[in-house]
Amino acid sequence: MLSLIITNYEIVSIVGSKEIEISAHDIILIQNLIFSYPSMLQTESWVPICLPGVSTEGFLQLYSSFLESKIGNNFIYIF
């Protein structure tokens, strides 16, 4: 599991297990996905996602929940 705390423009925190290495490209993909859909900024969301740097098989789930209007708490679950 990996946890990201992000804003519209920056990454505040990345916490995860040592087995998971996330690249900058994967983080950019996550930010683009979240901030390109306004509905993801308003409610809790579960979205299937493929991050090539984490898993080439594509068995990832992204949970997104925004605590305030510009700060989000986002978790990636790997199945």
NUTORZA-740270 format. One line per 8 residues: number of its first residue (from 1); for each residue y, x, z of N, C-alpha, C, CB. Coordinates in Angstrom, 2 decimals, m for minus. Atoms other than C-alpha are relative to their C-alpha. Glycine has a CB too. Layout:
<vomars>
NUM) Y,X,Z,Y,X,Z,Y,X,Z,Y,X,Z | ...
</vomars>
This chain:
<vomars>
1) m1.17,0.84,0.00,0.00,0.00,0.00,1.24,0.89,0.00,0.00,m0.96,1.21 | m1.26,m0.72,0.12,3.51,1.12,m0.78,1.13,m0.97,0.28,0.14,0.66,m1.40 | m1.14,0.84,m0.32,6.77,m0.27,0.57,1.27,0.67,m0.50,0.08,m0.26,1.52 | m1.30,m0.47,0.47,10.16,0.10,m1.09,1.08,m0.88,0.59,0.07,0.01,m1.55 | m1.20,0.75,m0.36,13.50,m0.93,0.33,1.05,0.46,m0.99,0.44,0.25,1.52 | m0.92,m0.34,1.09,15.95,m1.08,m2.54,1.22,m0.90,m0.01,m0.72,m0.10,m1.34 | m1.18,0.80,0.30,19.41,m2.30,m3.47,0.13,m0.04,m1.52,1.30,0.59,0.68 | m0.21,0.06,1.45,20.79,m3.00,m6.91,0.11,1.38,m0.63,1.23,m0.79,m0.32
9) m0.31,m1.29,0.59,21.67,0.65,m7.37,m0.72,1.19,0.61,1.43,0.23,0.08 | 0.62,m1.15,m0.63,19.67,2.81,m5.00,m1.26,m0.38,0.77,0.97,0.67,0.92 | 1.20,0.15,m0.79,16.40,3.30,m3.18,0.34,0.47,1.40,m1.20,0.79,m0.60 | m0.34,m0.32,m1.38,16.89,3.22,0.57,m1.17,0.70,0.67,0.39,m1.27,0.77 | 1.16,m0.55,m0.68,13.33,3.97,1.67,m1.26,m0.22,m0.84,m0.16,m0.64,1.38 | 1.32,0.11,0.60,9.85,4.61,0.29,m1.00,0.42,1.07,m0.13,0.89,m1.31 | 1.02,m0.28,m1.00,6.91,4.41,2.68,m1.34,m0.41,m0.58,0.29,m0.75,1.35 | 1.31,0.36,0.51,3.26,4.50,1.72,m1.07,0.97,0.45,0.02,m0.07,m1.49
17) 1.11,m0.88,m0.35,m0.13,6.04,2.12,0.08,1.28,m0.82,m1.34,m0.71,m0.24 | m0.06,m1.30,0.66,m0.63,9.66,1.13,m0.79,0.02,m1.30,m0.50,1.07,0.93 | 0.81,0.04,1.21,m3.14,8.69,m1.57,0.79,m0.50,m1.21,m1.21,m0.88,0.21 | m0.79,0.57,1.09,m0.46,6.92,m3.62,1.21,0.88,m0.26,0.44,m1.45,0.33 | m1.18,m0.75,0.42,2.05,9.01,m5.52,0.72,m0.82,m1.06,m0.38,1.43,m0.54 | m0.76,0.82,0.94,4.73,6.97,m7.23,1.05,0.88,m0.66,0.66,m1.22,0.71 | m0.96,m0.81,0.75,6.88,8.51,m9.95,1.32,m0.74,m0.15,m0.57,0.38,m1.39 | m1.31,0.61,0.25,10.52,7.88,m10.75,m0.07,m1.04,m1.10,1.03,1.08,m0.37
25) 0.16,0.98,1.08,9.44,6.09,m13.94,m0.53,m1.32,0.53,m0.93,0.55,m1.08 | 0.57,1.22,m0.57,7.39,3.61,m11.92,1.03,m0.76,0.82,m1.20,0.34,0.86 | m1.05,0.65,m0.80,10.29,2.91,m9.57,1.02,m0.68,m0.91,0.70,1.02,0.92 | m0.92,0.60,0.96,12.58,2.27,m12.53,m0.60,m1.27,m0.60,0.36,1.00,m1.12 | 0.66,1.21,0.50,10.02,m0.20,m13.93,0.07,m1.13,1.02,m1.47,0.30,m0.34 | m0.08,1.02,m1.05,9.95,m2.04,m10.59,1.41,m0.57,0.11,m0.44,0.59,1.36 | m1.39,0.47,m0.08,13.74,m2.20,m10.38,0.37,m0.86,m1.20,0.96,1.19,0.10 | m0.31,0.80,1.18,14.03,m3.45,m13.96,m0.66,m1.36,0.06,m0.45,0.73,m1.25
33) 0.70,1.27,m0.11,11.44,m6.13,m13.34,0.70,m0.92,0.99,m1.45,0.23,0.43 | m0.61,0.84,m1.04,13.05,m7.38,m10.14,1.40,m0.47,m0.37,0.05,0.76,1.31 | m1.40,0.34,0.23,16.68,m7.29,m11.20,0.26,m0.66,m1.35,0.84,1.22,0.12 | m0.19,0.70,1.27,16.12,m8.73,m14.68,m0.35,m1.49,0.10,m0.85,0.65,m1.08 | 0.34,1.42,m0.22,14.81,m12.05,m13.26,0.74,m0.49,1.24,m1.54,m0.20,0.16 | m0.78,0.49,m1.15,17.38,m13.83,m11.03,m0.85,m0.76,1.02,1.12,m0.88,m0.49 | 0.84,0.74,m0.95,14.64,m15.99,m9.51,m0.69,0.91,0.99,m1.03,m0.82,m0.75 | 0.64,m0.94,m0.92,13.04,m12.89,m7.98,0.95,0.44,1.11,m0.50,1.23,m0.77
41) m0.98,m0.38,m1.01,16.27,m12.25,m6.06,0.27,m1.12,1.00,1.29,0.41,m0.68 | m0.29,1.16,m0.84,16.31,m15.73,m4.51,m1.16,m0.45,0.86,0.44,m1.12,m0.86 | 1.17,0.47,m0.72,12.76,m16.36,m3.34,m1.01,1.12,0.16,m0.63,m1.20,m0.73 | 1.12,m0.92,m0.08,9.60,m14.59,m2.34,m0.82,m0.13,m1.28,m0.88,m0.26,1.26 | 0.74,0.02,1.26,7.55,m13.63,m5.39,m1.21,0.91,0.07,0.90,0.42,m1.16 | 1.18,m0.84,0.25,4.07,m12.31,m6.21,m0.11,0.13,m1.51,m1.32,m0.62,0.63 | 0.02,m0.23,1.44,3.91,m10.72,m9.66,m1.05,1.07,m0.31,1.41,0.43,m0.52 | 0.89,m1.06,0.43,1.08,m8.86,m11.37,0.79,1.05,m0.76,m1.15,m0.55,m0.87
49) m0.79,m1.07,0.61,2.35,m5.48,m12.52,m0.91,1.18,m0.34,1.14,0.45,0.95 | 0.72,m1.21,0.39,1.09,m2.37,m14.27,0.97,1.17,0.14,m0.57,m0.10,m1.46 | m0.78,m1.23,m0.17,2.48,0.97,m13.13,m0.88,1.15,m0.44,0.49,0.18,1.48 | 0.88,m1.05,0.53,0.96,3.72,m15.28,m0.15,1.22,0.91,0.52,0.45,m1.32 | 0.08,m1.17,m0.87,1.76,6.43,m12.74,m0.85,m0.23,1.24,1.36,0.41,0.41 | 0.78,0.33,m1.20,m0.08,4.61,m9.92,m1.42,m0.38,m0.37,0.67,m1.13,0.78 | 1.33,0.46,0.40,m2.97,2.86,m11.66,0.02,m0.38,m1.46,m0.45,m1.21,0.86 | 0.06,0.32,1.43,m3.83,2.82,m15.34,m0.79,m1.27,m0.26,m0.63,1.17,m0.77
57) 0.79,1.21,0.17,m6.12,m0.16,m14.76,0.82,m1.27,0.14,m1.13,m0.01,0.98 | m0.89,1.14,m0.07,m3.25,m2.52,m13.95,m0.36,m1.03,1.05,0.06,m0.65,m1.30 | 0.37,0.95,m1.04,m4.69,m4.12,m10.81,0.98,0.06,1.16,m1.42,0.28,0.48 | m1.02,m0.08,m1.04,m1.42,m4.15,m8.89,0.68,m1.36,0.17,1.04,1.09,m0.34 | m0.78,1.19,m0.29,0.44,m6.98,m7.22,1.30,0.45,0.66,m0.79,m1.01,0.92 | m1.31,m0.32,m0.57,4.16,m6.75,m6.47,0.47,m1.20,0.80,1.03,0.38,m1.11 | m0.58,1.03,m0.85,5.44,m8.79,m3.55,1.46,0.36,0.19,m0.74,m0.11,1.38 | m1.43,m0.25,m0.10,9.22,m9.13,m3.53,0.63,m1.06,0.88,0.66,0.02,m1.40
65) m0.71,0.90,m0.89,11.33,m10.66,m0.79,1.35,0.62,0.33,m0.83,m0.30,1.29 | m1.32,m0.54,m0.28,15.07,m10.20,m0.44,0.54,m0.57,1.29,0.97,m0.30,m1.16 | m0.47,0.39,m1.33,16.44,m10.26,3.09,1.45,m0.45,m0.03,m0.17,1.15,0.96 | m1.40,0.36,0.18,20.09,m10.45,2.07,0.26,m0.03,m1.50,0.97,0.98,0.74 | m0.28,0.15,1.42,21.84,m10.90,m1.24,m0.19,1.28,m0.81,1.40,m0.49,m0.19 | 0.09,m1.23,0.78,21.71,m7.21,m2.20,m1.03,0.99,0.53,1.33,0.66,m0.04 | 1.00,m0.93,m0.54,19.03,m5.60,m0.03,m1.35,m0.68,m0.06,0.35,0.43,1.46 | 1.33,0.60,0.13,15.37,m6.19,m0.76,m1.06,0.82,0.69,m0.36,m0.18,m1.44
73) 1.16,m0.66,m0.58,12.08,m5.37,0.85,m1.15,m0.29,m0.94,m0.29,m0.49,1.47 | 0.99,0.21,1.04,9.41,m4.87,m1.77,m1.26,0.80,0.30,0.56,0.39,m1.37 | 1.29,m0.63,m0.26,5.73,m4.11,m1.34,m0.84,m0.02,m1.25,m0.73,m0.70,1.16 | 0.96,m0.04,1.09,3.18,m3.04,m3.91,m1.38,0.06,0.63,0.25,1.22,m0.97 | 1.37,0.01,m0.49,m0.39,m3.96,m3.13,m0.91,0.41,m1.13,m0.41,m1.40,0.55 | 0.92,m0.47,1.01,m3.12,m2.16,m5.02,m1.37,m0.57,0.31,m0.03,1.55,m0.07 | 1.33,0.60,m0.15,m6.38,m4.05,m5.50,m0.99,0.74,m0.85,0.01,m1.48,m0.36
</vomars>
